[in-house]
């Protein structure tokens, strides 16, 4: 009997085909990366990048990435792509970073910029949408930044997310979903997740905006001398006259009273402020405006950071709308080289230990030889006397 559905592999292929990849960079074409990435010239003292897989790696070519090369420098470099909006879509930002120099103080994060960012003038004051990744300095700062830009301000995740502090390559993934949830992964493992509304103090921002909107509308009513509160209302206290004949005279029209004017800062009697504001603000979209996960004009990605000791390698950049695609991309890049990288590091460590041991033995032998030579000279000096 024929299968009722498509095979699993076909479903997976279709799923990946539906993914939108906005940006992907693996540095597999040698020095051509310089045609895609723009080094900032904002400051002549900015550090420079080179393409390198480092002293140890899982694959010499696949592990090549942008490596910082100068100590005690700021770095600023970026790459453009076709602008897009992630409104109503999932946004996944992913890359690998390797602090081969065993980072003591410096950044390993990336920034996502608006399409109109000035790449040649990129610096610490350049506006960005998202800042994501590890930051290390001493014993106190070992965290993963997740900073989102909204209303001309930068808002940090209030949770403390610890980063990796060793010298190996690690995969960092940030997922922002249209339902206002997020997830941070390190090495494909979920490290932190939750609600953008709560973990960026969005509820307090909403309350502030709501309070501001209410005050503005109520103040506007106070200043509006022509406000007549719909002018009239029925006099509920009035009673039908005793000589009124409904059959002859029809329905008795209750008298209409004019609502009292709004004067001298006093609320019109019988008018409920909250009820009025509810009607007044029913079209106000201050709640839906607060969506920290949506950006209208995403168009560049870059590195803008400071490092005390250079040597960090950035690689496997990805921006997509598909979590599954990002997961598979991580498996085919970092996932395939992480094991061999550690194996090579272990081999190099053994070789370094062996070399150090041989040097120690050589120094010991030289010391003994120098001691014997010194004794020989002392003997002959004594004989001379």
C-alpha positions in Angstrom: 0.0 0.0 0.0 1.3 3.4 -0.9 2.4 5.7 1.9 -0.1 8.4 2.8 2.4 11.1 3.3 5.8 12.3 2.1 9.0 10.7 3.5 10.6 12.3 6.5 13.7 13.4 4.5 11.5 15.1 2.0 9.7 17.0 4.7 13.0 18.1 6.2 14.2 19.3 2.8 11.0 21.2 2.2 11.3 22.8 5.7 14.8 24.0 5.0 13.8 25.3 1.6 11.1 27.5 3.2 13.6 29.1 5.5 14.6 32.7 4.7 18.3 33.3 5.2 19.0 37.0 5.4 22.8 36.6 6.0 25.2 33.8 6.2 29.0 34.0 6.4 31.5 31.2 6.7 34.7 32.8 5.2 35.3 29.8 2.8 36.5 31.9 -0.1 39.8 33.1 1.2 40.6 36.9 1.1 37.4 37.7 -0.8 35.8 38.4 2.6 37.3 41.9 2.3 34.9 42.6 -0.5 31.9 42.0 1.8 33.2 43.4 5.1 34.0 47.1 5.7 36.6 48.1 8.2 35.7 51.4 9.9 38.0 54.3 9.4 36.4 56.4 12.2 39.7 56.2 14.2 43.2 55.5 13.0 43.9 53.5 16.2 41.2 50.9 15.5 42.5 47.3 15.5 42.6 45.2 12.4 41.2 41.8 11.6 42.8 38.9 9.7 41.4 35.6 8.4 42.7 32.8 10.6 41.7 29.4 12.1 44.0 30.0 15.1 46.8 27.9 16.6 44.5 24.8 17.0 41.3 24.0 15.1 39.0 21.2 14.0 39.4 22.0 10.3 42.0 24.4 8.9 39.7 25.9 6.3 36.2 25.6 7.8 37.4 27.1 11.1 38.8 30.3 9.5 37.2 33.4 10.7 37.8 37.1 11.6 40.5 37.2 14.2 41.5 40.3 16.2 45.2 41.0 15.9 46.3 43.9 18.2 46.2 44.2 21.9 44.5 47.1 23.7 42.4 48.2 20.8 38.8 49.0 19.7 37.5 47.1 16.7 34.8 48.1 14.2 33.9 46.1 11.1 30.5 45.3 9.4 28.8 43.7 6.5 25.6 44.7 4.7 22.8 42.5 3.4 19.4 43.2 1.8 17.2 45.1 4.3 14.3 43.3 5.9 11.7 43.6 8.6 11.1 40.7 11.0 7.6 41.9 12.0 5.4 38.9 12.6 8.3 36.5 12.1 10.9 34.7 14.2 14.3 36.2 14.2 17.4 34.0 14.8 20.9 35.4 15.2 23.7 32.9 15.5 27.5 32.8 15.3 30.6 31.2 16.7 33.3 32.8 18.8 36.6 31.5 20.1 38.7 33.2 22.7 41.9 31.4 21.9 43.9 33.8 23.9 41.9 32.9 27.1 40.2 36.2 27.3 40.8 38.3 30.4 39.0 41.4 29.4 37.1 42.2 26.2 34.0 41.7 24.1 33.0 38.7 22.0 29.6 40.0 21.1 28.0 41.1 17.7 25.7 43.9 16.8 22.8 44.0 14.3 22.4 47.5 12.7 19.8 49.4 10.7 20.4 49.4 6.9 21.4 53.0 7.0 24.4 52.5 9.3 27.5 54.4 8.2 29.9 51.5 7.9 33.0 53.7 7.2 32.2 55.6 10.4 31.2 52.7 12.6 31.9 53.4 16.2 30.6 53.0 19.8 28.0 55.7 19.2 26.5 54.0 16.1 22.9 53.1 16.7 22.2 49.3 16.7 19.1 47.2 17.0 20.5 44.2 18.8 23.7 43.5 20.8 24.2 39.8 21.6 27.1 37.7 22.9 29.7 37.2 25.6 31.5 39.9 27.5 34.4 39.1 29.8 36.4 41.3 32.2 38.1 40.0 35.3 36.3 37.8 37.8 33.1 40.0 37.9 32.0 40.2 34.3 31.4 36.9 32.5 28.0 37.4 30.9 26.0 37.1 27.7 24.6 40.5 26.6 21.1 40.6 25.1 20.4 44.3 24.5 17.5 45.5 22.4 16.9 49.0 21.1 13.5 50.7 21.5 12.3 54.3 21.6 15.9 55.6 21.3 17.0 53.6 24.4 18.8 50.4 24.9 17.2 47.8 27.1 19.2 44.9 28.7 17.8 41.6 29.7 17.5 41.7 33.5 18.6 38.1 33.9 22.2 37.1 34.4 23.3 34.8 31.6 26.8 33.3 32.1 29.1 32.8 29.1 31.8 30.3 28.3 35.2 31.3 29.5 37.6 28.7 28.0 39.7 28.9 24.8 37.4 26.8 22.6 35.0 27.7 19.9 31.4 28.1 21.1 28.1 28.5 19.3 25.8 31.4 20.4 22.2 31.6 19.3 19.5 34.2 20.0 15.9 33.6 19.1 13.3 36.3 19.2 9.7 35.1 18.4 6.7 37.1 17.4 4.8 35.9 20.5 7.2 38.0 22.6 9.2 35.0 23.8 12.9 34.5 23.5 15.6 31.9 23.9 19.4 32.0 24.3 21.4 29.0 23.4 25.1 28.2 23.9 26.4 25.2 22.0 22.8 24.3 20.9 21.7 24.0 24.5 19.0 26.3 25.9 20.6 28.5 28.6 17.9 31.0 29.2 14.3 31.6 27.9 11.2 33.5 28.8 9.0 36.5 28.1 10.4 39.6 26.5 7.6 41.5 28.2 8.9 40.6 31.7 12.6 39.9 31.2 13.2 43.4 29.7 11.0 45.1 32.2 8.5 45.8 29.5 5.5 45.8 31.9 6.9 48.8 33.6 7.3 50.6 30.3 3.7 49.8 29.4 2.5 51.2 32.8 4.6 54.4 32.2 3.2 54.8 28.7 -0.4 54.2 29.9 -0.1 56.6 32.7 1.4 59.2 30.4 -1.4 58.7 27.8 -4.1 59.0 30.5 -2.6 62.2 31.9 -2.2 63.7 28.4 -5.8 63.0 27.5 -7.2 64.2 30.8 -5.1 67.3 30.7 -6.4 67.9 27.1 -10.0 67.7 28.4 -9.1 70.3 31.2 -7.8 72.7 28.6 -10.7 72.2 26.2 -13.3 74.9 27.3 -15.7 73.8 24.6 -16.0 70.3 26.1 -19.6 69.8 26.8 -19.6 66.0 27.6 -22.0 65.2 24.9 -24.0 68.3 25.9 -27.2 66.7 27.4 -28.5 63.8 29.4 -31.9 62.7 30.6 -33.2 64.0 33.9 -33.7 60.7 35.7 -35.2 62.4 38.7 -38.1 63.9 36.8 -41.5 62.3 37.0 -44.4 62.2 34.4 -47.1 64.8 35.1 -50.3 63.5 36.6 -52.4 64.9 33.7 -50.3 63.3 31.0 -52.4 61.0 28.8 -50.1 58.5 27.0 -52.8 57.4 24.6 -53.6 60.9 23.6 -50.3 62.7 24.1 -48.0 59.8 23.3 -44.9 58.8 25.2 -43.8 61.4 27.7 -40.5 62.9 26.8 -38.4 63.2 29.9 -36.7 66.6 30.2 -33.1 66.9 29.0 -30.6 68.6 31.2 -27.5 70.3 30.0 -24.4 68.7 31.5 -22.5 71.1 33.8 -19.5 72.9 32.2 -16.0 71.8 32.9 -14.5 74.7 34.8 -12.0 75.6 37.5 -10.2 72.3 37.4 -13.2 70.4 38.7 -14.5 67.2 37.2 -18.0 67.5 35.9 -20.4 66.1 38.4 -21.7 62.6 37.4 -19.0 62.0 34.9 -16.6 59.2 35.6 -13.1 59.9 34.4 -12.1 56.3 33.9 -15.2 55.5 31.9 -14.6 58.5 29.7 -10.9 57.7 29.2 -11.9 54.1 28.3 -14.0 55.5 25.4 -11.5 58.2 24.6 -8.5 55.8 24.4 -10.2 52.8 22.9 -8.2 53.3 19.6 -4.9 54.0 21.4 -2.4 51.2 20.5 0.1 51.9 23.3 0.0 48.2 24.2 0.7 46.8 20.8 3.4 49.4 20.1 5.7 47.9 22.7 7.2 45.0 20.8 10.9 44.9 21.5 11.4 42.0 19.1 10.4 43.7 15.9 12.7 45.9 13.8 11.6 47.5 10.5 14.9 48.0 8.7 17.5 45.4 9.6 20.4 45.6 7.1 23.9 45.1 8.6 25.8 43.0 11.1 29.1 43.8 12.7 31.7 43.7 15.4 32.2 46.9 17.5 34.1 46.0 20.7 37.2 46.5 22.8 39.8 43.8 23.7 42.8 44.0 26.0 44.4 40.9 24.5 43.7 40.0 20.9 43.2 36.6 19.3 39.4 36.1 19.3 38.0 34.4 16.2 34.4 35.1 14.9 32.9 32.8 12.4 29.7 31.1 11.1 27.5 34.2 11.1 23.8 33.5 10.4 20.6 35.6 10.4 17.4 33.7 9.5 13.7 33.3 10.3 13.9 29.6 10.9 15.0 27.9 14.1 15.4 24.5 12.5 17.6 25.9 9.8 19.8 27.6 12.4 20.1 24.4 14.4 21.2 22.4 11.3 23.6 25.1 10.2 25.2 24.9 13.7 25.5 21.1 13.4 27.2 21.3 10.0 29.7 24.0 11.0 30.6 24.1 14.7 29.1 20.6 15.3 31.5 18.9 13.0 34.7 20.7 14.1 34.2 21.0 17.9 35.5 17.5 18.6 38.6 17.6 16.3 39.4 21.1 17.7 39.6 19.8 21.3 41.7 16.8 20.1 44.2 19.0 18.4 44.4 21.2 21.4 45.1 18.1 23.6 47.9 17.0 21.2 49.5 20.5 21.2 49.3 20.6 25.0 51.1 17.2 25.3 53.7 18.4 22.8 54.2 21.6 24.8 54.6 19.7 28.0 57.1 17.4 26.4 59.1 20.3 25.0 59.0 22.1 28.4 60.2 18.9 30.1 63.1 18.6 27.6 64.0 22.2 28.2 64.0 21.7 31.9 66.3 18.7 31.6 68.6 20.6 29.3 68.8 23.5 31.7 69.5 21.0 34.5 72.4 19.4 32.5 73.8 22.8 31.6 73.6 23.8 35.3 75.6 20.7 36.3 78.1 21.3 33.5 78.5 24.9 34.5 79.0 23.8 38.1 81.7 21.3 37.2 83.5 23.9 35.1 83.4 26.4 37.9 84.9 23.8 40.3 87.7 23.1 37.7 88.6 26.8 37.5 88.5 27.1 41.3 90.9 24.1 41.7 93.4 25.5 39.2 93.2 29.0 40.8 94.0 27.4 44.2 96.9 25.5 42.6 98.3 28.7 41.2 98.8 30.0 44.7 
